[in-house]
Amino acid sequence: MKMFNKVVIFGTGLIGGSLGFALKRKGLAGQVIGLSRHRSNAELARRMGAIDRVGSSLGAAQDADLVVLAAPVETIINIAPDLAQRLKKGCLVIDVASTKEKIVTRLNRLIPDFVGCHPLAGSEKKGISNSQLNIFTGSICIITPAPNTSESALKKAKSLWKKLGARILLMPAARHDRILGFTSHLPHAAAFSLIASIPDKFLRISSGGLADTTRIAASDKLLWSQIFLSNRKNLLSSISAFQTKLAEFKLALANNDRKRLLKILAAAGKKRGHLK
Amino acid sequence: MKMFNKVVIFGTGLIGGSLGFALKRKGLAGQVIGLSRHRSNAELARRMGAIDRVGSSLGAAQDADLVVLAAPVETIINIAPDLAQRLKKGCLVIDVASTKEKIVTRLNRLIPDFVGCHPLAGSEKKGISNSQLNIFTGSICIITPAPNTSESALKKAKSLWKKLGARILLMPAARHDRILGFTSHLPHAAAFSLIASIPDKFLRISSGGLADTTRIAASDKLLWSQIFLSNRKNLLSSISAFQTKLAEFKLALANNDRKRLLKILAAAGKKRGHLK
């Protein structure tokens, strides 16, 4: 017997599409139905084999055993009340959005079997055409249960991500948003601002450093404007922290303070060594 | 007949070592002698085949036809007077440093056949063990002639980089430093400051975005402190430009100004599209 007989994925982009692939490949789903704001995206996902069938409306969720919300933050919040009325009892609902507090607060009230999830497997490349079979293997998935999250739904969600090969971290949504405000939303804000500051005519005279530091400035603007706005307070404080460090660097440089500069570079290099 | 009978490379790191490989592989050099502050680095370069022989002192340049200065900016400036006295007439001297005005001003006065060069082929990975055979193929090499640069030396330097597969851009050293202050030194300053602003305990909860934007914070600290200090004025003004853009982003976010935020992200994404 499959873990889920019928799966419905709202949003067949990079994460939603990759999840469809993974569920089918691991034999976890009887059938996978995909929906997208742009029907052509869902059609493409079907042709590529990420989903079995294209759904046409929220009604597709009617007798689903698993519903995956892989749309932008605000879309998820907007469709939730309607979706809640259509679910059969015991249907597990997860999202995969990059900010969690707003979604978890709203959806846990409406859907007892909702579990907020954030697989750290995104990319600046959007769309099903960039989805991959093994995107979740070895990645971290953060799960953000609320006090009223059903125990059985949480258990099922944990089991699902484990089967997809992810390492699970459990934490409250507020803590997730504070951490990711630093480790994901801030780098994006920095990348968008950095590329904006380079004069157009200088762009072609650059090498790997500029390409690396601004790669994520190619990320989807609708998706990211919603991520930024939904984590506004945390992101404002992480930007302030970055501004402080940038000002310290600038001051050391302005003062020709070689000793201080070397100290800053040494500490940064050591810290960067902790990342892969 | 080889283009250069005897080549001496000062600094057998990533760029110096790769240049040794390329010169030997393309049959442009009779013999390649390498020197390094740390003799073990030069020995490793020899074992790997990037150079033929390890030199022990500046005296190695005595009867060289090509001298490559692939050391940090200040080392190059410091050894120049001594080096100038040892060169035979007509020996081409090039450097490969990331800032040009200070080096070109000093060296063109001392060495008539000096040509300032900057192959845009660096990386956060340092050392001969990361050098590659084809690092220059298809890359840009900026050449920064001064008014008193000898015509024959300039011609030879252009021919050399063309044979190594690089596309050549000619510009004054001051313009080079202004452009690279934006497209290379600023991204490095941003990366060092960005990683510094992330709380240690949050580091492991991140994905590709943080890794990409801070990759170059692993760059060599001695090398980069000298690059920053030797291009201080330009870098201070590019950091200011970045601070302005970051403040604009922050203001739009603080004001919950969705329209402005979307405009910023759209413009950034479009600009990023011009890079590879």
Interface residues (C-beta under 8 A of the other chain):
Chain A: L120 A121 G122 S123 E124 S139 I140 I142 L169 I179 L180 F182 T183 S184 L186 P187 H188 A189 A190 A191 F192 S193 L194 I195 A196 S197 I198 P199 D200 F202 L203 R204 I205 S206 S207 G208 G209 L210 A211 D212 T213 T214 R215 I216 A217 A218 S219 K221 L222 W224 S225 F228 L229 R232 L235 L236 S238 I239 S240 A241 F242 Q243 T244 K245 L246 A247 E248 F249 K250 L253 A254 N256 R258 L261 L262 I264 L265 A266 A267 A268 G269 K271 R272 G273 H274 L275 K276
Chain B: L120 A121 G122 S123 E124 S139 I140 I142 L169 I179 L180 F182 T183 S184 L186 P187 H188 A189 A190 A191 F192 S193 L194 I195 A196 S197 I198 P199 D200 F202 L203 R204 I205 S206 S207 G208 G209 L210 A211 D212 T213 T214 R215 I216 A217 A218 S219 K221 L222 W224 S225 F228 L229 R232 L235 L236 S238 I239 S240 A241 F242 Q243 T244 K245 L246 A247 E248 F249 K250 L253 A254 N256 R258 L261 L262 I264 L265 A266 A267 A268 G269 K271 R272 G273 H274 L275 K276
